[in-house]
Amino acid sequence: MKHKLYHHTKSGGVYRLIGAGNMEADGSAVAVYTDHPNNERIWVRPHLEFFDGRFQPMGEWDDGVFDPLGDIQAFHTKFDLDAQHPMGALEPEVADFRRKFLHEETEEWDWAQKAAYQETTRPVLDRDEAEYTHQLEKALDGLVDLAYVLFGTVYLHGFREPFAEAWRRVHAANMQKVRAELDTDSKRGSSLDVVKPAGWEPPELSDLVECNDIHESHADRA
């Protein structure tokens, strides 16, 4: 993940901007940054103060960490696509746009995957290696795009902060499931499915979404 580096004009210290947030007390925007490169201390100061000129940009630094939700935040910040704050439901037109967007990317992956598979059904000497590789590339691109849109939808809901814990709980619950032995064991009609055994309990996520926007003004909603 790329982070922007800044140096303090007075102290000469170098810092890495690692995020943005809001003060719990009044909701005011803050910048979150750390010493670079040793991460010894985490600092927080008002957003406007950080960007008033006392910190000067030095370029970017890539820590090599895979952080899709961090990348998504950077993307949405660049294009002024704000997340719900506090977290909440999406407006119908936004939700409909995201649903169609997710379907579009799913269809693109499906088309490329089928085209790639079709090459494997031909006689060995008739298979087009370049075409097969090309379709696999498109399938990979489609899945990345699908994940990008999915994580963008997570971000717009305001779910970025609780997402990692929600993932951990869902993963732990899923690991307690069992592989379907017969197609009839699955409501999806496939032995490729993983199903819930007797006594299985779904993960509890309600505490992760309690700080929501239900008491905010929604005068413009239907």
Order of alpha helices (4+ residues) and beta strands (2+ residues): beta-beta-beta-beta-alpha-beta-alpha-alpha-alpha-alpha-beta-beta
